[in-house]
Amino acid sequence: MAARIGKRSKIQSPSSLSRAYDLTRRASRLGFDWPDIGGVLKKMDEEIEELREALSLQDRKKIREEIGDLLFVIVNVARFLRINPEETLEKTIEKFTTRFHYIEASLRREGRSLHHSNPIEMDRLWEEAKSTIRNSKGQIPNPK
């Protein structure tokens, strides 16, 4: 029986990221892969350029397609580097959430909300959160 790429098993992967990871891993085992990371990164650059072109045309259908292609190639970069994209994205979500809560708490201590702030102030607080959290070894500190 020939190997089938993209054939879904009876047990579904938990997410599109995991499915893409599994799909590229199976394709690689069958010899459909780049010889080194340079080829994958070149493909990523190509997909970013195609997204830029779609954005300049303001073609929502094409933009959606190119975002999908870019996500897929990024998962392939992760696979090539033996990094689980699901775990990596989960850690990034946690990092974002922690920093965002820091911004909210900082503003709340001043009796303000995000709606009463501006992008420059929020960016400053974001950078402060990064530094403060890094120095506290990942613990969520109380903002000053």
N, C-alpha and C positions, 0 to 999 in steps of 0.2 A: 504494500500500500504506500503510495507517495505521501510525503509529508505535506501537510496543508498549513500554510501560513494564514493566520487570520481566522481559522476555524475556532469557534467558541467551544469550550468544554462545557460539560454539564454543570460544573462548579464555576460560577462567575467570579472574576476578579473583583475586588471591592471598589475599584475606581478606574476611570479612564487612564490615569497615570500608570497604574499597575498593569493595565492591559497593554498600553503602549510599550512599557518596559519589557513585558513578557514577549510581545510580538517582535521587538527589535532583537531580543536575545535569541529567539528561535531563528529569525532570519540570519543572524550572525553565525549560528551553528551550522546553517546550511550554506555558508560561504558568501552571503550577501552582506558585505560589510566593508568598511574602509580599512586600509592597511595600518593607519595610525590616526591619532587624534586630529591631525591637521586637516584631513579630509572632512571630518565631522564638523570642525569649526568653520571650514570654508562653506559647507552646506548651510550652517547657521547664519553666516554673513549673507549668503544668497537669500535666505528666507527673510531676514530683516530688511534687505533691500526691496524684496517683493512686497512686503508689508508697507514700506514707505511709499512705494508706487501706488498701491491700492488706496492708501490714505490720501494721497494727492488727488486721486480720481474721485474720492468720496463715494466709493462703491462699497456699500455695506456688505453685500454678498461676498465680494472679493476680499474685503478686510477680514471677515469672519473666517474665510478659507485660509488666508495667510496666517492668521493668529493660530489656527489649528495646526498648520504646517510648522510654525515656529515652536509651539509647545511640543510637538512630536519630536522635532530635531533636538530640542533641549533635553527631553527624556533620553534620547539616543546618546547625547553627550554624557549624561549621568551614567547610563548603562556602560558606555565605553570606559568610563573611569571607575566602574564598579561601585557606584554610589546609588543607593536606593532613593529614587526621586520622591516617593511617598513619604518616607521618613524625613527627608531633607525639607520638603515643603511644609510638613507638620511643624518642624523646628522653626522654620521661618515664620509661620503663622503665630506660633507662641511668642517669638521674639517681637513681631509687630504688635501683637496684643499687649504685651508687657510695656512696650514703649508708648503705645497709644494711651493705656491706662495711666501711665506716668504723666503724660500731657494733661489728661483730664483732671487728675488729682492736683497737679500744680495749679491749674487755672481755678479749680474749685476752692483751693486754699485761699485764693485771692478774691473769692466770691464771684467768679466769672465762669463762663462756659465756652465751649468751642465756638459758638455763634458770636461771642463777643471778643474773639481773638482775630488774628490775621495770619496769613501764610508765613510771614517772616518770623513772627513770635512762635508759631507752632514748630517751625523748622529749628529754631533755637532750642526750644524745649525738647525736640526730638534728639538733637545732638547731645543735649545735657543728659537725657535719658540713656543714650548709648554709653556715654562715659561713666555715668553713675552706676548703671547696671553692670558694666564690665568690671568696675572697681569693687563692686560688692559681690563678685563671683556669681552673677546670674540671679541673685535674690532681688525681689522687688522692694526697693527702698522707698521710704517716704520722701516725697519731693521736699526740697528746702522751702 
